[in-house]
Amino acid sequence: MSRPDLAQLADRCAIHDVLARYCRGVDRCDPAELRRVFAPDARIDYGDGATARDETIADLMEGLGAMRLTHHNIGNVICEIDGDEARAETYCVAHHFLDGPEGGEIELVVGGRYLDRLARGADAAWRITERLYVMDWNRTAPSTMRTEGGLFDRLQRRGGRAPDDPSRDWWTR
């Protein structure tokens, strides 16, 4: 592999890390992590009009924070890099657990894609400068999640929002 090929591979890995950090930021409801992902002047549009980074993060914290749990998973990533700028289309499936309208809990599962423009900053870190979200499908049903009985009795370490998630302490050891 020539040096430019290695540099492009390193950029692809760094961009994929940014996309994964976004998932962590929304699932942990961690605004500091999201500020690492988006450029300060980023414009983000989840389908209802573009907003600035800090407004978007505040809206995410309010909306997702009202849910007991979310779990965003990214899959296919198509990325084109041109110097210090890039575009990426990233497939995502996100699970949301929220209170049902008549008690109980419902699961909302949404499949979609993030259309991102990214730029390498002066600190050499890649950040999202523009995001458009495209929803492809969704499903809503009563939750069937179990936390007790059988194998689940042994699985007592549960994910949570920042700073209560077990990963926070794990990363600082």
Secondary structure, DSSP 8 states (H G I E B T S, - for coil): --HHHHHHHHHHHHHHHHHHHHHHHHHHT-HHHHHHHEEEEEEEESSS--EEHHHHHHHHHHHHHTSSEEEEEEEEEEEEEETTEEEEEEEEEEEEEEE-TTSSEEEEEEEEEEEEEEEE-TTS-EEEEEEEEEEEEEEEEE-----SSGGGGT------STTSSHHHHHHH-
